Amino acid sequence: FNDNAGMQLQDISPYGNHGLLSGFPVGVTRPHIGLRFDGSNDKIIMSEEAKGLFNFERTDPFSVLLWLKPSQAAINVDILCRMLSSGTYRGWALKQLSTGELRVILASDQDVGALYIEVSSPTTTFTLNTWVHIVMTYNGSSAAAGVTVYKNAVSQAMLTAKDTLSATMQQATTAFSFGDFVSDPFAGVIGEGLAWIRWLIPQEGKALY
């Protein structure tokens, strides 16, 4: 990405998956390249041309990697999200909890249908103002056991709160976003992210650190 394009975060790859800056996330370069979010109104939403990006089905394996440096402990903060903003809240998200966990949600219906996966890492996952390397990988099994999180190359023991995903989690309404979803803004730096449309075996998840 190139952040020198006005209010557009420009994808310099051939794919043209540009992001639209909201607020004014500030670029940082050391020790990791990324953007600093103010915890108020900063976020990045993928453009209309890239609206289908990361619209995974529950049977699709996928993985994401990123460096994070949170600067504020808030409740249920959105780091990465591709989820409806009301109703069933269908889609998927990675969230920072005020108690230090990383929460992963894969959902068809988080309302009356209660068809979703919700797992959380230990409370020691995040320390304020400290860089942490996170890899989340999902094997497409529609089960909570199919979600693995690595913190600094160490697999985390995940606590399962919900394991009932049995219907589609795809939705074509809301685009992929960084740093905020509706009203849960992230404060800190999100840097050097990667994504794969496949599950990562343990050796890969650890070797990426």
C-alpha positions in Angstrom: 0.0 0.0 0.0 1.0 3.6 -0.6 -0.5 6.2 1.8 0.6 9.2 -0.3 -2.6 9.3 -2.4 -4.8 11.9 -0.6 -7.8 10.2 1.0 -7.1 6.9 -0.8 -4.8 4.2 0.5 -3.5 3.1 -2.8 -2.8 -0.6 -3.5 0.4 -0.6 -5.6 -0.1 -4.3 -6.6 -1.8 -5.1 -10.0 -5.1 -5.9 -8.2 -6.2 -2.3 -7.4 -7.7 -3.1 -4.0 -7.6 0.5 -2.9 -8.9 1.7 0.5 -10.7 4.9 1.5 -9.3 6.8 4.5 -11.8 8.1 7.0 -10.4 10.5 9.6 -6.7 10.8 9.0 -4.7 7.7 10.0 -1.0 8.7 10.1 1.7 6.7 8.4 4.6 5.3 10.5 7.7 3.5 9.2 9.7 2.3 12.2 10.2 -0.4 13.3 7.2 -1.6 11.3 5.4 0.1 8.3 1.8 0.8 9.2 -0.9 3.4 10.0 -1.6 5.0 13.4 -5.3 5.2 14.3 -6.5 7.7 16.8 -9.3 5.7 18.5 -11.8 8.3 17.6 -12.8 8.4 13.9 -9.8 6.9 11.9 -10.6 3.9 9.7 -10.0 2.4 6.3 -12.8 1.0 4.2 -12.1 -0.8 1.0 -13.4 1.0 -2.2 -16.4 -0.1 -4.2 -14.1 -1.8 -6.7 -12.7 -4.0 -3.9 -16.0 -4.5 -2.1 -15.9 -8.3 -2.7 -12.5 -8.6 -1.1 -12.3 -11.2 1.8 -16.0 -12.1 1.5 -15.3 -15.6 2.8 -17.8 -18.5 3.1 -17.7 -20.6 6.3 -16.2 -23.5 4.2 -13.4 -21.3 2.9 -10.0 -21.6 4.6 -8.3 -18.2 5.1 -5.6 -16.6 7.2 -4.5 -13.1 8.1 -1.3 -11.7 9.6 -0.5 -8.3 11.0 1.6 -6.4 13.4 -0.3 -4.4 16.1 0.6 -1.9 18.7 -2.5 -0.9 20.6 -2.3 2.3 22.6 -5.7 2.2 24.4 -7.8 -0.5 26.1 -11.3 -0.2 25.0 -14.2 -2.6 24.9 -14.7 -4.8 21.8 -12.5 -2.8 19.5 -12.5 -3.6 15.7 -9.1 -4.4 14.2 -10.2 -6.1 10.9 -13.9 -6.5 10.0 -16.1 -7.6 7.2 -19.5 -7.8 8.8 -23.0 -6.4 8.6 -23.5 -3.4 10.9 -26.9 -4.5 12.2 -29.4 -7.3 12.3 -27.6 -10.6 12.0 -24.1 -9.1 12.0 -23.1 -11.6 9.4 -19.5 -11.8 8.4 -16.2 -12.1 10.2 -14.1 -9.9 12.5 -10.9 -9.7 14.6 -11.4 -7.6 17.8 -9.2 -6.3 20.6 -10.9 -6.7 24.0 -10.2 -4.3 26.9 -9.0 -7.2 29.0 -6.2 -8.0 26.6 -7.7 -10.8 24.4 -8.0 -11.1 20.7 -11.5 -12.2 19.7 -12.3 -13.9 16.4 -15.9 -14.0 15.2 -17.2 -15.9 12.1 -20.9 -15.4 11.9 -24.0 -16.2 9.9 -26.4 -14.8 12.5 -25.4 -13.3 15.8 -29.0 -12.4 16.6 -31.9 -14.7 17.2 -30.5 -17.5 15.0 -27.3 -17.6 17.1 -25.3 -19.3 14.3 -21.7 -18.2 14.8 -18.2 -19.0 16.1 -16.7 -16.8 18.8 -13.3 -17.6 20.3 -10.9 -15.6 22.3 -7.2 -15.8 23.0 -5.7 -15.3 26.6 -5.8 -12.0 28.4 -2.0 -11.7 27.9 -2.3 -11.3 24.1 -2.1 -7.5 24.0 0.0 -5.2 26.1 -0.5 -1.4 25.6 2.2 0.4 23.5 3.9 -2.9 22.7 4.3 -4.4 19.3 2.7 -7.9 18.8 2.7 -10.2 15.8 -0.6 -11.9 15.2 -1.5 -14.7 12.8 -5.1 -16.0 12.6 -5.8 -19.0 10.5 -9.1 -20.8 9.9 -9.4 -24.2 8.2 -12.9 -23.9 6.7 -14.4 -26.6 9.0 -17.3 -24.4 10.3 -16.0 -25.3 13.8 -14.4 -23.2 16.6 -11.6 -25.8 16.7 -10.7 -24.8 13.2 -9.5 -21.3 14.4 -5.8 -21.0 15.4 -4.1 -17.8 16.6 -0.4 -17.3 16.9 1.1 -14.6 19.1 4.7 -13.9 18.3 5.0 -17.4 16.7 3.4 -19.2 19.7 0.0 -20.9 19.3 -2.5 -19.6 21.8 -5.0 -21.6 23.9 -8.4 -20.4 22.6 -11.5 -20.1 24.8 -14.7 -21.0 22.9 -17.8 -18.9 23.7 -19.9 -20.1 20.7 -19.6 -22.9 18.2 -22.8 -23.1 16.2 -21.9 -21.9 12.7 -23.9 -23.9 10.2 -25.1 -21.5 7.5 -23.5 -19.0 5.1 -21.4 -16.1 6.5 -21.1 -14.3 3.2 -22.7 -10.9 2.7 -22.4 -8.4 -0.2 -23.4 -5.2 1.7 -20.6 -4.1 3.9 -17.0 -3.8 2.7 -13.8 -5.0 4.5 -12.5 -2.4 6.9 -9.5 -1.7 9.1 -9.6 0.1 12.5 -13.3 0.5 13.0 -16.6 -1.1 12.1 -19.5 1.1 13.3 -18.5 2.7 16.6 -15.7 0.6 18.0 -12.5 2.4 16.8 -9.0 1.0 17.3 -6.3 3.2 18.9 -2.7 2.4 18.0 -0.8 1.2 15.0 -1.8 -1.5 12.5 1.1 -2.5 10.3 2.4 -4.9 7.7 -0.7 -7.0 7.0 -0.9 -10.1 4.8 -3.8 -12.4 3.9 -4.1 -15.9 2.3 -7.1 -17.7 1.0 -6.0 -20.9 2.6 -5.2 -22.4 6.0 -1.7 -22.2 7.3 -0.1 -25.3 8.8 1.6 -24.8 12.2 5.1 -24.6 10.7 4.0 -21.7 8.5 2.1 -19.9 11.2 5.2 -19.9 13.4 7.7 -19.2 10.6 6.1 -15.9 9.6 7.2 -14.2 12.8 
